[in-house]
Structure formats: structure tokens, C-alpha cells
């Protein structure tokens, strides 16, 4: 059996799919994702939640990754452009 990670399917949830399981709104799920309190990642402008990490979160086994304050700076559109020198 080949266990190449590129061939293993990963199931992901959207905030709309995760919200009913948490009994909150999709907007609340997105806020928790942005805050780093829920496991997830962005694909463009959309949030995705790996189902295995979401199940671990529900069981209380998932802990947010710890990062230095400088490592978790939000790069909003304005900040990103400012860093590139595009904002006047």
C-alpha cells in the first residue's frame, strides 16, 4: 500500500458546515478562525477546516499553535501594500 501524502485525500469543512456542529453562526466560526482559536487555513478569501483537526477540537485534543507575537502579525490588504511601498 502506497502512503504518499500527496495521494491521501483530505476532507475539509467550510465555516457553514462547521457552524451547526458548534451551534454558532458561520460568522462566529470565521472570527474564531481569524483569532487562531479554531484549526483552519485560507484558500484565497475562503476558510477551510481540516476535518481531522476539527474532530480533535471537538474532543478537546486540539491546542492552538504557539507563536511569537511577531510571527502572527495579520497581513491585511493595507498593511501588505504598505510593506510593499504601494500605499501613498
C-alpha positions as CSV (number, residue, x, y, z in Angstrom):
1,X,0.0,0.0,0.0
2,X,1.4,3.4,-1.0
3,X,1.1,6.0,1.7
4,X,2.4,9.0,-0.2
5,X,0.9,12.1,1.5
6,X,0.1,13.7,-1.9
7,X,-2.3,10.8,-2.6
8,X,-4.1,10.8,0.7
9,X,-7.4,12.6,0.4
10,X,-8.0,15.3,3.0
11,X,-11.6,16.2,3.8
12,X,-12.2,19.8,4.7
13,X,-15.2,21.7,6.1
14,X,-16.4,25.2,5.3
15,X,-17.4,27.5,8.1
16,X,-21.0,26.9,7.1
17,X,-20.6,23.2,7.6
18,X,-18.8,23.5,10.9
19,X,-21.2,26.1,12.4
20,X,-24.2,23.8,13.1
21,X,-21.9,21.3,14.9
22,X,-20.7,24.1,17.2
23,X,-24.2,25.7,17.4
24,X,-22.9,29.1,16.3
25,X,-23.2,31.2,13.2
26,X,-20.7,30.8,10.2
27,X,-19.5,34.4,11.0
28,X,-18.6,33.3,14.5
29,X,-16.6,30.4,13.1
30,X,-14.7,32.8,10.8
31,X,-14.0,35.1,13.7
32,X,-12.6,32.1,15.7
33,X,-10.5,31.0,12.7
34,X,-9.0,34.5,12.4
35,X,-8.2,34.6,16.1
36,X,-6.5,31.2,15.8
37,X,-8.9,29.6,18.2
38,X,-10.1,27.1,15.6
39,X,-7.9,25.0,13.3
40,X,-8.1,26.1,9.7
41,X,-6.5,27.8,6.7
42,X,-7.3,30.2,4.0
43,X,-7.6,29.3,0.3
44,X,-7.8,32.7,-1.3
45,X,-10.6,34.5,0.6
46,X,-12.2,31.4,1.8
47,X,-11.6,29.5,5.1
48,X,-11.3,25.7,5.2
49,X,-11.1,23.5,8.3
50,X,-9.4,20.1,8.1
51,X,-12.0,17.5,9.4
52,X,-9.5,15.6,11.4
53,X,-8.3,18.7,13.3
54,X,-11.9,19.8,13.7
55,X,-12.8,16.5,15.3
56,X,-9.8,16.8,17.6
57,X,-11.0,20.3,18.5
58,X,-14.4,18.9,19.4
59,X,-12.8,16.2,21.6
60,X,-10.7,18.9,23.3
61,X,-7.5,17.4,22.0
62,X,-6.5,20.3,19.7
63,X,-4.5,23.2,21.0
64,X,-3.7,26.4,19.1
65,X,-0.1,26.6,17.9
66,X,2.0,28.9,19.9
67,X,3.9,31.6,18.0
68,X,5.9,34.6,18.9
69,X,3.8,37.9,18.6
70,X,5.9,38.9,15.5
71,X,5.0,35.6,13.8
72,X,1.3,36.1,13.9
73,X,1.0,39.6,12.5
74,X,-2.1,39.9,10.4
75,X,-1.3,41.0,6.8
76,X,-4.4,42.9,5.8
77,X,-4.5,44.4,2.3
78,X,-3.5,47.8,3.6
79,X,-0.6,46.6,5.7
80,X,0.6,44.3,2.9
81,X,0.6,47.2,0.4
82,X,2.3,49.5,2.9
83,X,5.1,46.9,3.2
84,X,5.5,46.8,-0.5
85,X,5.5,50.6,-0.7
86,X,2.3,50.8,-2.8
87,X,0.2,52.9,-0.4
88,X,0.6,56.6,-0.8
